[in-house]
């Protein structure tokens, strides 16, 4: 099978992890008789440096021509002083919107080999951590109006959080369908005691839940959810929430699993042309030092095979290779513990390749 993969190499330490993910994809292609054709796409800081903006239209057009897109991470201190509309992160927001990627899916699963690395108490971890956060991705505060103005002689700022019924319904269906494939539990997280947008979310979900009678449905305020993720994560199966809340909660959820360097993500819309990326940042402080953990990027590539290319067997093999490497006690510095073998980015890639 031949597939076109757009590759956004990213900024700072990002190219180091993307390199390892591509090595793994090439090994899978060789073993299973596939052909993966890679197209380099500029976005973020690299695009600003070379083309003067975080996501030029020509690069978005390239993304739309691919079967899927693999991204490392963007941003860094070099671009922090730029105007808001010129920051690397604006490129990522524009990419999500331009590709119509309204559903971001982030698993929070603890690998048993890393249980001791979780900051949670052992008795909490032993109950199990295995849930997924389905985050609405192209609406809400990040895509609302952003204004600065003067009022009563002082500077003021305004951000809006708009949502329409159809935006909520389409992400709601993703959540319910995901729950049907897992343990049939869904928790919608909002702040309907304060926000009008949350009240609309409640109204839409109250209607949707009638179509999925097998799913155990509940709601939870976002502040309580943030506490419960640390206090009793085993209660969750699928969490569905809006953009801003999902951004915060998914980062929190990643930390309780032992290392943010282990968590992949997928962003999908109406088509199978999705965006796959690790949830961590570009790690400018360790760029070029062969330190950054490549596993989240490699697992993101596995998610791409599974959800965009329907290559479940190949995805399983990558995930099992990671599992075997962890069983062997091989660790990068972010998940290092006593008695384990410390390796760098390249060496971790080598170890995973050796298991495929």
C-alpha positions as MATLAB code, in Angstrom:
seq = 'XXXXXXXXXXXXXXXXXXXXXXXXXXXXXXXXXXXXXXXXXXXXXXXXXXXXXXXXXXXXXXXXXXXXXXXXXXXXXXXXXXXXXXXXXXXXXXXXXXXXXXXXXXXXXXXXXXXXXXXXXXXXXXXXXXXXXXXXXXXXXXXXXXXXXXXXXXXXXXXXXXXXXXXXXXXXXXXXXXXXXXXXXXXXXXXXXXXXXXXXXXXXXXXXXXXXXXXXXXXXXXXXXXXXXXXXXXXXXXXXXXXXXXXXXXXXXXXXXXXXXXXXXXXXXXXXXXXXXXXXXXXXXXXXXXXXXXXXXXXXXXXXXXXXXXXXXXXXXXXXXXXXXXXXXXXXXXXXXXXXXXXXXXXXXXXXXXXX';
ca = [
       0.000    0.000    0.000;
       1.265    3.474   -0.888;
       0.591    6.434    1.400;
       1.628   10.076    1.296;
       2.740   11.438    4.651;
       3.316   15.112    5.277;
       6.133   15.647    7.777;
       6.414   18.781    9.897;
       9.864   18.429   11.428;
       9.251   21.212   13.920;
      11.527   23.345   16.059;
      14.324   22.950   18.615;
      14.578   19.264   19.666;
      11.620   18.183   17.527;
      13.596   16.984   14.460;
      15.373   14.465   16.685;
      12.151   12.652   17.578;
      10.624   12.916   14.097;
      13.757   11.249   12.702;
      13.195    8.236   14.963;
       9.495    8.009   14.068;
      10.338    7.966   10.367;
      12.956    5.270   10.931;
      10.236    3.140   12.550;
       7.769    3.857    9.727;
      10.405    2.860    7.179;
      11.006   -0.428    8.982;
       7.267   -1.139    9.025;
       7.008   -0.270    5.322;
       9.856   -2.651    4.519;
       8.414   -5.499    6.584;
       4.813   -5.208    5.370;
       5.396   -4.198    1.775;
       4.132   -0.615    2.040;
       5.490    2.550    0.467;
       5.474    5.737    2.527;
       6.196    8.869    0.538;
       7.264   11.803    2.735;
       6.747   15.484    1.961;
       8.459   18.107    4.134;
       6.067   20.826    5.287;
       7.058   24.052    7.019;
       5.042   25.221   10.017;
       5.842   27.058   13.228;
       9.200   28.657   13.903;
      10.850   27.062   10.883;
       8.161   28.525    8.605;
       8.549   31.956   10.218;
      12.302   31.889    9.615;
      12.101   30.694    6.026;
       8.790   32.085    4.772;
       7.885   34.916    7.122;
       4.720   33.453    8.698;
       3.811   30.463   10.903;
       1.695   28.646    8.285;
       1.905   29.887    4.679;
      -1.043   28.916    2.499;
       1.241   26.859    0.259;
       2.157   24.666    3.217;
      -1.451   24.206    4.297;
      -2.268   23.205    0.727;
       0.491   20.593    0.902;
      -1.046   19.183    4.092;
      -4.419   18.857    2.400;
      -2.815   16.847   -0.419;
      -1.445   14.181    1.950;
      -3.003   11.006    3.283;
      -1.984   12.145    6.763;
       0.439   14.463    8.556;
       3.048   13.723   11.238;
       4.201   16.587   13.459;
       6.911   16.787   16.081;
       6.586   19.970   18.154;
       6.870   23.686   17.465;
       7.908   26.895   19.184;
      10.734   28.040   21.396;
      12.369   31.098   22.995;
      13.590   32.403   19.637;
      10.044   33.376   18.611;
       8.535   34.414   21.958;
       8.863   38.144   21.319;
       6.789   38.105   18.137;
       3.290   39.559   17.861;
       0.491   37.147   18.763;
      -0.552   36.479   15.182;
       3.033   35.656   14.231;
       3.874   33.202   16.980;
       4.549   29.567   16.003;
       1.457   28.392   17.901;
      -0.740   30.378   15.530;
       0.477   28.104   12.782;
      -0.762   25.061   14.659;
      -4.177   26.613   15.282;
      -4.430   27.580   11.596;
      -3.404   24.062   10.567;
      -6.103   22.453   12.704;
      -8.716   24.833   11.341;
      -7.518   24.539    7.743;
      -7.582   20.739    7.856;
     -10.961   20.737    9.635;
      -9.586   18.754   12.581;
     -12.228   19.226   15.232;
     -11.494   16.175   17.398;
      -8.278   15.784   19.394;
      -7.918   12.408   21.066;
      -5.364   12.002   23.838;
      -5.025    8.681   25.652;
      -3.967    8.719   29.299;
      -2.646    5.226   29.902;
       0.039    4.200   32.318;
       2.486    1.604   31.056;
       2.923   -0.883   33.920;
       6.716   -0.619   33.632;
       6.469    3.089   34.503;
       4.017    2.809   37.390;
       6.645    3.923   39.898;
       7.263    7.094   37.850;
       3.733    8.367   38.392;
       3.520   11.214   40.932;
       0.349    9.618   42.332;
       0.332    7.299   45.330;
       0.853    3.636   44.538;
      -2.609    2.662   45.789;
      -4.172    5.077   43.275;
      -2.011    3.917   40.373;
      -2.721    0.265   41.192;
      -6.430    0.895   40.527;
      -5.531    1.562   36.898;
      -5.120    4.575   34.624;
      -6.584    4.042   31.180;
      -8.860    6.739   29.789;
      -9.030    9.040   26.804;
      -9.792   12.732   26.574;
     -11.743   13.789   23.486;
     -11.133   17.511   23.122;
     -13.014   19.823   20.774;
     -10.225   21.414   18.799;
     -11.300   24.261   16.506;
     -13.853   26.208   18.542;
     -14.086   27.991   21.856;
     -11.734   30.569   23.336;
      -8.802   29.758   21.063;
     -10.855   30.622   17.987;
     -12.977   33.432   19.412;
     -12.377   37.180   19.246;
      -9.256   38.533   20.933;
      -9.194   42.250   21.608;
      -7.146   44.867   23.458;
      -8.748   48.216   24.230;
      -8.763   51.108   26.674;
     -11.608   51.692   29.095;
     -11.774   54.190   31.941;
      -8.165   55.111   31.348;
      -6.674   51.612   31.603;
      -5.761   48.794   29.247;
      -8.263   45.949   28.985;
      -8.376   42.664   27.084;
     -11.257   40.486   25.910;
     -11.390   36.876   24.744;
     -14.639   35.232   23.684;
     -15.585   31.529   23.815;
     -18.079   30.910   21.000;
     -19.688   27.533   20.299;
     -22.488   26.519   17.974;
     -24.822   23.559   18.345;
     -23.373   21.630   15.402;
     -19.800   22.014   16.729;
     -20.835   20.504   20.044;
     -22.883   17.735   18.454;
     -20.112   16.494   16.165;
     -17.560   16.230   18.983;
     -20.232   14.687   21.196;
     -20.812   11.922   18.683;
     -17.065   11.229   18.540;
     -17.124   10.894   22.319;
     -20.096    8.549   22.450;
     -18.786    6.408   19.583;
     -15.405    6.186   21.324;
     -17.115    5.124   24.549;
     -19.026    2.413   22.672;
     -15.681    0.948   21.561;
     -14.235    1.061   25.075;
     -15.991    0.573   28.429;
     -19.188    2.500   27.596;
     -18.676    5.310   30.084;
     -18.633    8.984   29.128;
     -18.154   12.059   31.272;
     -18.831   15.472   29.730;
     -16.801   18.149   31.488;
     -18.035   21.744   31.580;
     -18.701   24.775   33.805;
     -22.442   25.208   33.320;
     -22.902   26.941   36.667;
     -21.086   29.945   35.153;
     -20.760   29.739   31.372;
     -23.516   30.027   28.763;
     -21.456   27.942   26.336;
     -21.385   25.131   28.897;
     -25.154   25.311   29.248;
     -25.406   24.777   25.497;
     -23.056   21.786   25.811;
     -25.377   20.306   28.461;
     -28.424   20.821   26.240;
     -26.816   19.134   23.225;
     -25.421   16.220   25.243;
     -28.751   15.651   26.993;
     -30.211   15.074   23.536;
     -27.303   12.954   22.261;
     -27.259   10.600   25.240;
     -30.720    9.324   24.274;
     -29.159    7.862   21.110;
     -26.608    5.895   23.147;
     -28.581    4.189   25.954;
     -25.768    1.671   26.521;
     -23.342    4.418   27.541;
     -23.213    5.424   31.206;
     -23.345    9.210   30.900;
     -22.382   11.805   33.493;
     -21.248   15.420   33.728;
     -18.612   17.045   35.913;
     -17.424   20.585   36.520;
     -13.932   21.177   35.136;
     -12.415   22.146   38.500;
     -13.730   18.938   40.083;
     -12.486   16.913   37.114;
      -8.994   18.334   37.538;
      -9.070   17.118   41.145;
     -10.581   13.724   40.320;
      -7.928   12.965   37.674;
      -5.382   13.067   40.501;
      -7.587   11.565   43.203;
      -9.357    8.735   41.364;
      -8.399    8.438   37.675;
      -9.744    4.876   37.484;
     -13.308    6.242   37.426;
     -12.845    7.649   33.914;
     -13.177    5.953   30.537;
     -13.946    8.735   28.037;
     -13.886   12.433   28.903;
     -15.353   14.877   26.375;
     -14.840   18.596   26.776;
     -14.341   21.908   25.028;
     -11.067   23.277   23.699;
      -9.612   25.257   26.603;
     -10.634   22.790   29.300;
      -9.378   19.896   27.177;
      -5.997   21.521   26.672;
      -5.464   21.835   30.410;
      -6.946   18.500   31.497;
      -5.103   16.441   28.873;
      -1.751   17.885   29.950;
      -2.581   17.091   33.568;
      -3.629   13.570   32.606;
      -0.370   12.977   30.780;
       1.677   13.790   33.865;
       0.008   11.159   36.057;
       1.107    8.444   33.624;
       4.769    8.860   34.528;
       6.167   10.841   31.605;
       4.784   13.345   29.139;
       7.295   11.857   26.708;
       5.138    8.736   26.351;
       1.828   10.285   25.237;
       0.790   10.463   21.557;
      -2.259   12.193   20.135;
      -4.426   12.255   17.041;
      -6.510   15.044   15.558;
      -9.211   14.083   13.080;
     -12.182   15.587   11.258;
     -14.454   14.445    8.475;
     -11.714   12.615    6.553;
      -8.925   10.197    7.452;
      -6.309   12.869    6.705;
      -5.381   13.562   10.309;
      -2.623   15.236   12.282;
      -0.571   13.061   14.626;
       1.793   14.499   17.213;
       3.258   13.934   20.665;
       1.670   16.149   23.287;
       4.953   17.491   24.671;
       6.709   20.641   23.520;
       9.836   21.257   21.479;
      12.202   21.032   24.486;
      14.547   23.904   23.526;
      16.670   23.383   26.646;
      17.842   19.946   25.470;
      17.831   20.461   21.692;
      20.742   18.800   19.936;
      21.809   16.856   23.020;
      20.375   13.427   22.102;
      18.247   13.479   25.278;
      14.601   13.938   24.266;
      12.318   10.896   24.493;
      11.143    9.858   20.991;
       8.502    7.351   22.141;
       5.498    9.707   22.061;
       6.311   10.641   18.468;
       6.813    6.986   17.523;
       3.483    6.081   19.141;
       1.869    8.985   17.269;
       3.080    7.381   14.057;
       1.490    4.128   15.234;
      -1.814    5.961   15.808;
      -1.564    7.311   12.260;
      -1.214    3.778   10.898;
      -4.195    2.623   12.951;
      -6.681    5.462   12.484;
      -5.790    6.986    9.116;
      -4.382    4.021    7.188;
      -6.326    1.127    8.759;
      -3.054   -0.703    9.490;
      -3.916   -2.152   12.883;
      -1.429   -5.020   12.763;
       1.408   -2.651   11.969;
       0.354   -0.282   14.748;
       0.176   -3.193   17.191;
       3.722   -4.185   16.285;
       5.088   -0.723   17.029;
       3.287   -0.567   20.370;
       4.496   -4.045   21.303;
       8.062   -3.052   20.372;
       7.815   -0.124   22.785;
       6.424   -2.461   25.441;
       9.343   -4.881   25.004;
      11.909   -2.096   25.211;
      10.373   -0.904   28.468;
      10.395   -4.510   29.725;
      14.129   -4.570   28.974;
      14.626   -1.640   31.332;
      15.704    0.819   28.657;
      14.875    4.404   29.590;
      15.474    7.962   28.445;
      16.263   10.513   31.146;
      12.660   11.700   31.614;
      11.591    8.257   32.848;
      14.852    7.009   34.330;
      14.772    5.116   37.614;
      17.178    3.048   39.677;
      18.327   -0.147   38.024;
      17.298    0.891   34.521;
      19.589    1.520   31.530;
      19.845    5.171   30.484;
      19.936    5.810   26.715;
      19.629    8.791   24.402;
      17.159    9.602   21.646;
      18.998    7.738   18.892;
      19.656    4.701   21.072;
      15.994    4.468   22.078;
      15.088    4.507   18.400;
      17.649    1.747   17.778;
      16.180   -0.374   20.576;
      12.636   -0.080   19.260;
      13.737   -0.861   15.697;
      15.467   -3.995   16.949;
      12.129   -5.290   18.265;
      10.261   -4.909   14.937;
];
